[in-house]
């Protein structure tokens, strides 16, 4: 019976992965990017904004995969619920960045299926280490994402007010998720693990900017 239940869960996760990577995600909250005109951007600015938002969209694909992988391996129902709520809220981020990429006349990363599989595996591994380590991984991920979003706010062309608004709201949400994880007893990750996460994120960012 347990093996059947696990098989059902894996099928459900496979379906969710397909939806995250290939389907159009619904928006639960108002789109922060309303009102900005693409026509106000130069061609160089449009291309740069589109590439940065593609990177942010990849980050949200990975966030969905991480949360779902962690929740699958999570032992504590309360922690699993928190992970599920964070993933649900960040569906908005996925939808917002996808819409902005479309408005800027560009495309999502061609490598999204690979990003999802890798992040899901990493999340399941983190979840298998125990709930406090899983929460620690969540908190550190959100902190690093916050730093990354700060960098993008400085990199986005000033006339691109829509992308700025989207990224600012995303950062607010990410920091709240980090604070929630800490309040639930997240363990501080070793320096080597934090460094490895930064290096992996750097590789993903550089690849997603172009591909």
Buried (B, 14 or more C-beta within 10 A) or exposed (E): EEEEEEEEEEEEBEEBBEEBBEEEBEBEEEBBBEEBEBEBBEEEBBBBBBBBBBBBBBBBBBBBBBBBBBBBBBEBEEBBEBBBEBBEBBBBBBBBBBBBBBBBEBEBBEBBBEBBBBBBEBBBBBBBBBBBBBBBBBBBBBBBBBBBBEEBBEEBBEBBBBBBBBBEBBBEBBBEBBEBBBEBEBBEBEEEBBEEBEEBBEEBBEBBBEE
